Amino acid sequence: MNIGDIVVIKVFDDGNQDMKHKGNIWKITGFKFNKGKSVIKHISNENIKERSISSWKLRKIETEYNIWNPQSPMEN
């Protein structure tokens, strides 16, 4: 995973239980501990502060083109 990737949380535990019903689409904004933790920001709710979560708890949304990270499929 890389900064700018769109992800979903696949494991809700610890301090993430409250996020289960908030719409599960996030954008990676940074990393900590050699990518062991990802810093994520909620896509549609600006009131939800950025948070860090273990990277293994996330799953990248695999799309060539999506509305949250628009780029031409020809760009790489």
C-alpha positions in Angstrom: 0.0 0.0 0.0 1.0 3.6 -0.6 0.1 7.1 0.3 -3.1 8.0 -1.5 -4.4 4.5 -1.7 -8.1 4.0 -0.9 -8.7 1.3 1.7 -11.3 -0.4 3.9 -10.8 -1.5 7.5 -11.1 -5.3 7.5 -10.5 -5.9 11.2 -12.4 -3.7 13.7 -11.0 -4.1 17.2 -9.3 -2.1 19.9 -10.2 1.6 19.4 -11.8 1.1 16.0 -15.1 -0.4 17.0 -16.8 3.0 16.8 -15.9 3.3 13.1 -17.8 0.2 12.1 -21.0 2.2 11.1 -19.4 5.4 9.8 -18.9 4.3 6.2 -15.8 2.2 5.7 -13.8 4.0 3.0 -10.5 5.6 3.9 -7.5 7.2 2.3 -3.9 6.6 3.4 -2.2 9.8 4.3 1.0 8.5 5.8 2.8 5.7 7.6 4.5 5.1 10.9 7.0 2.5 12.1 8.3 1.5 8.6 4.7 1.0 7.3 3.7 -1.1 10.3 0.9 1.4 10.9 -1.0 3.4 8.4 -2.4 6.9 9.0 -5.9 7.0 7.4 -8.4 9.8 6.8 -12.1 9.1 6.3 -13.2 9.9 2.7 -16.6 11.5 3.2 -16.7 12.7 6.8 -14.3 15.5 7.5 -15.3 15.5 11.2 -13.6 12.1 11.8 -10.0 12.9 12.7 -7.1 11.1 11.1 -6.1 7.9 12.9 -3.4 5.4 12.8 -4.1 1.7 12.5 -2.0 -1.4 12.0 -1.5 -1.8 8.2 -2.5 -5.5 8.3 -6.0 -4.5 9.3 -6.6 -2.7 6.0 -7.4 -3.9 2.6 -6.7 -1.8 -0.5 -9.7 -1.2 -2.8 -8.4 -2.4 -6.2 -9.7 -0.2 -8.9 -8.1 1.4 -11.9 -10.3 4.5 -11.6 -12.4 5.6 -8.7 -14.0 8.9 -7.6 -11.8 9.3 -4.6 -8.5 9.0 -6.4 -9.3 10.0 -10.0 -6.6 9.3 -12.5 -6.6 8.2 -16.1 -6.2 4.4 -16.4 -3.4 5.2 -18.9 -1.4 7.1 -16.2 1.0 5.1 -14.1 
